[in-house]
Amino acid sequence: MKDGTVFQLPAQLTHAQAATVAQQLGALARTQPSLRVDASALQQFDSSALAVLLTGLREAAQHQHALTVSGLPAKALALARVYGVQDLLELQA
């Protein structure tokens, strides 16, 4: 993704932080035509982290913007598989 904006997820993303992070990501997804979410810092998370990513993807799609996710930790990817949403995440190597 050339010249795109990068949004860094925090190390902790649980239900307690989800609303704030979702608002921040949603705002960028609406205004940036090319956005990469860097999830490599995630250390403590729950299913809310996946909900935040899906919110960002939905916002980007509604505005015909591109959003990809990079650096998703293996445990988060496993959680996405359990919930059946791994194919919805625009994962980037």
Secondary structure, DSSP 4 states (H G I P E B T S, - for coil): -TT-EEEEPPSEESHHHHHHHHHHHHHHHHH-SEEEEE-TT--EE-HHHHHHHHHHHHHHHHTT-EEEEE---HHHHHHHHHHT-TTTS-EE-
